Amino acid sequence: MSRIAVGINCTADDKKELERLSKSRTDESRMVERAKIVLGCLAGRRNDEIASELGIQAATAGVWRKRFAAEGLAGLRDRSRPGKPPVYPAQELRQRILKQLEAPPPAGLASWDGGTLAKALEVSDDAVWRILRKEGIQLRRLRSWCVSTDPEFAAKAADVIGLYLSRPQNALVLSVDEKPSIQALERKTGHVCTSSGKIVRGMKSTYRRHGTINLFAALNVATGTIRTKTTETKKRPDFQAFMDDVIKDVPADQEIHVILDNYCTHKKNHDWLAKHPNVHFHFTPTSASWLNQVEIWFGIFSRKTLSGASFVSIEQLVQAIEAFIAAYNQSASPFVWRKREVKGAQLRNTIANLCN
């Protein structure tokens, strides 16, 4: 006696989804095949006919007919399977790894890596890396920051940040600093094809030095524009001469607030300030030059003009700096102050505490 196949039916929405799945090029191929099986069943075709058309076993068509009849679209999804029992209990291994990371690394090594962790714990590399990835632990990535110990940090920081967020009415706020000893390095550069077939920027390891210059910069906090000056030295007279150039076009009755770090040339300028009563210096806390916004601009400048460049003379270096500044000022915009809080106590926390 021949078997009678299970009868199935579905709603219009389910049939529409089945038709979409059967034509999909992005869904899993198994889901596409199962949708075609069910559509064939809905059309009144036998399991063996559907199987012959799709190149599968008739029993396979029967399985998905029954699953759809019992569970609908959800029945076409794979059921969860227990899989192979884990060799290393995940929670136990996690605790072992975090504890091991707090221990000194093997002799001769500065820090742990995946291989040494696996060897010390007598587990596989893959098991170690799975835990590290899940916990977000990156053994080779480093971050550094300055933690100010200035007893007046809060007051000085509030003074500087207040100028960024709400500058005095009709006042000019400048962020000033210098980038010392910029080298004019000459080296061959170009593009090379690596063994993997990728084309990358290439630089010759040897180079020639053609001297150094210093760059003074003043960032207009309100507009984001930059005023600069290159000098051979970076002494106090150079700093004062730069400030003279920056403020020479500013009306004498307009207040000028200058944000500076604690470099020696920025201090002991009482005579110069006495000649310019409209200029007020605001110093960042010690070991907190990152509060000076012009440092952000120096980072942009270094990446775009200096990194990987070649200069045959000081003059060519100066020309490159001037060209970059001219182009930068055409589309300059103020920086948005959103420094996150940095806690020096993080250095004393254990990895286990950071991950919990």
N, C-alpha and C positions, 0 to 999 in steps of 0.2 A: 504494500500500500504506500503510495507516495505521500510525502509529508506536505502539510499545508503551511505556507509561510505566514508569519504574524502580520496581520493587517495594521497599517499605520495611517495617520492623518496628521495634519498640522494647521496652524493658523496662517493667515495671509502674510503676517509679518515674519513668521518663521520661514515660510517658503521664499520670501524675498531675500532673507539673509542666506538661505541655502544657495540660491541662484548667484548671489554675490560671491560667496565663498567658492563656488564651482568655477568661476571665471577669474578668480584672483591670481595675481602674479606676485603678490607680496606675502600672503599668508603661508603657513607651513603646508608643504605638499601633502602631508597626511590628512590635513583638514580639508583640502581641496578634493582629495580622493573620497573621503567619507561623505562630503556634501553631494558628490555625483552619485554615490551609492544610494543615498536616501532619496534623491530626486528620481532615480530610476525606480525605486520602490513605490514612490508616490504616483508614478506614471503607470503602475500596475504590472511592471515587468517582474519576471522570476529572478531568483538569485543567480542561477546559472547563466542567464542571459546577460545580466549586469556584469558578472565576473568575467565572462568571455570578452565583453567589450572593453573592460578596463585592464585585462591581463592579470587578474587576481584569482584567488581560490573562491569557490562558491561559499565555503564556510565563512570566509572573511566578510562577504556581503551579508551573510546571515547574522553575524555578530553585530554589525552596525545597524541592521534593520531592528534587531531586538533592543539594542541600547537606545535607539531613537524612540522606539515605541514606548519604552519604560520611562525615559528621562528627558526626552526632547532634545533641544540643541545642546544642553549641558552634557548629555550622554556621549556626545562626539569627542569630548575632551578626554585626554589621558587621565586615568586615575592615579593618585599619588601612590608611589611604590616605596617600600621601606629601604630598598637599596642595600648595599653592602654595609655591614656594621662598621662604625669608625674604628680605626686602629688606635687612635689617641682620643680620649674623651675631650671634647672641645674646651669646656670650661676649665678642666684641670690643666690642660696644656697651656691655656691662656695665662693662668696664674703662674705657671712655671716659667714661661717666657718673660713675663713682666718682672718677676723676681730676679731672673738671671740678668736682665738688662741693668738692674741696679748694682750688680756685682762688678768688680774690676774685670776688664777684658783680659784675654790671655796675654802672657808676657810678650812684649814686642809690638802689640797692637794698640792703637790709640782708641779704638771703639769696637763694639761688636758689629758683625755683619751676619747675614743669613746663614752662611756656611758654618761659621764658628759657633753660632747659637745652636744649630742643629747637631753639631758634633758634641757640644757640651751637654746637651739634653738627651742625646742618643735617640733622636727622631729624624725624620726625613726633612730635606730642605723645603719640599712643597708644603708640608704641614706647618712649618715655621712661617713661610711667606703668606700662607692663607690667613694666619692669625694677625700678622703684621699689617696686611692690607685691610683686614676688617677693622682693626683698631686705629687705622690711620697713622701708624708709626712709620716714619721714613728715616732710616738709620743714617743715610748719607747727606740728607739735606740739613743745612745749618742756617740759623738766623742769629743776628746779633743786634744789640741795641745799647744805647747809652742810658744808664740809670743815674739820674742826677742826685747828688747828696747835698745839694745847696739847701741850707736851712730856710732860705727865703724863696724856695721853689714856687710855692703856691702863689705868692704875691707877684713875683716876676712873670710867671707864666700867664696869670690872669691879665696882667698889664699888656703883654704882647698879644695874646689872643683877643683881648678886647679891641685892640687896634684893627685886627683883621675883621672881626665880626661887626663892629660899629665904630668906624673911625670918626674923630671929631668933625663937626660941621665945617666945611670949606677948608679943611686941612689936607695936606699932602702926606701920605704914609708911604715910606720907602723901606724896602728890605735890602740891606747892603751887606756884602761880604766880598772876599777875594778868593780866587783860585790860583794858588801859587805854583811856580815851577812847571808850567806846561811845556813839555818837551817837543821840539820839532824833530821828529824821527823820520828818517827816510828808509823805506824798505819796499821791496817788490811785492805787489799785491795783484790779485787777479782771481780767476775762477779755475777750479780743478775738478776733474771727474774722479770720484772715489771708486774703490773696488766694488761697491754695491751698485754702481751706476748712477748715483746721485751727484748732482753738481753743487759744489759748495764754494764759499769764499775762501781763497787761499792767501796766506801771508808767509813770506820768507822769514826764517827764524833769526837771521842776522839783520842788523840795521846800523845806520849811521846817525850820530847825534849832531844836530846843528844849533845847539843852544836851547835856552829856555826863556820864557816870558811869564809875566804875572798878569792876571786878568781881574780887574775890579769890576763889579757889577752892582747895579741898583735896580731893583724891581719895583715898579709902581704897583702897589697892592690893589688899587682900584681898577686899573686898566690892564695889568699884566704885561705892559711894555717894559723893555729893558734898555738901560743906558750903561755903556761899558767903556773901559779905558785899559789899554795894555801898557805895561811899564817893565823896565828892566829890573827894578827893585821893588820891594813892598814895605818900605819904611813908613814912618808916620807922616813925613812930608808928602810922600806919594798918595797916601790916603787922603790927606787934607786937600791936595791939589785935585783929586778926583771929586771930592765933595764940592769943591768950588765950581767945577764944571757942571755938576748935576744941578746945583741950586741957582746957577747964575741967571736963569731965565724965569725964576719964580719970584713973584712980587715980594718985596721986603716985609709987607704986613701979613703975609700968609704963613700960617703955622706949618712947620715941616717936622714930622715925627719919623725918626730913623731907627729901625730895628737892627741891632748888631749883636754879634756874639762877643765873647770876652777875650778876643785876641789882643795882644799888648798894644798894637798900633791903634786900636779903637779907644783905648783908655788914655788918660792924661792929655786930653785935647781941650783943656779949660780955656786957653787963650783963644783958640779958634772959635769955640762956642761963644765966648764973650763978644766976638766980632759979629756973630750971627745969632742974636737973641731970639729969633723966630724958630731956630732949630733946636729940637729936643732929642737926645739920645735915649733909647730904651734898650737895655741889655737883657739878653736871654739868661736863664739860670745857668750856672756852670754845668758842663757836660750835657748840655741840652741845645746844641746848635741846630738840632732837627726842628726846633720851633721857629727857625728863620726860613721863611718861604723861598728866599732866593736859592737855598740849597736844592729845592725841587728843580728850579731852572738849571742849575749847574749839572744835575743829573741828566736832564734832557739834552743839554749842550754836549756833554761828554759822549753820550750814546750816538748822537747824530753827526757830530763834527770831528771828534777825536778818535773814537773807537775804530780801529782798522784803517786809519788814514795814513798817508805818506806825504811828508813835506820836505822839500829840498832846501828850505831856508826859513829863517824866522819870518821874513817878509811874506812868504807864501802862507805860513801859518796865520799871520795877522789878517791877511786877505780873506782866508777861509772863515775866520771868526767874524769879521765884519760882514761878509756875505750872508752868513747864517743869521746874524742878528737882524739884518735888514729884512730878510725873508720872514723871520719869526715875528717881528713887530707888525707886519702887515695883517696878520690874523691872530694877534695876541689876545688873550682873554684872561681875566683874573682866576687864580686858583681857588677852588672851593675848600675851605678848611674843614677837614673831617678826620683828623688824626685819631686813631683809636687809643684807648688807654693801654699803657704798657706797665706791667707789674714786674718789678725786679724780683719779687718773691718767687716767681715762676722758676727761677734757676734752682731754688732749693726744694721744689716739689719733686716727688717721685713720679716715674712714668705711670705707676699704678694709680696714683691719685688723679693724674691728668686724664686717664681713660675711664675712670669711674663716673 
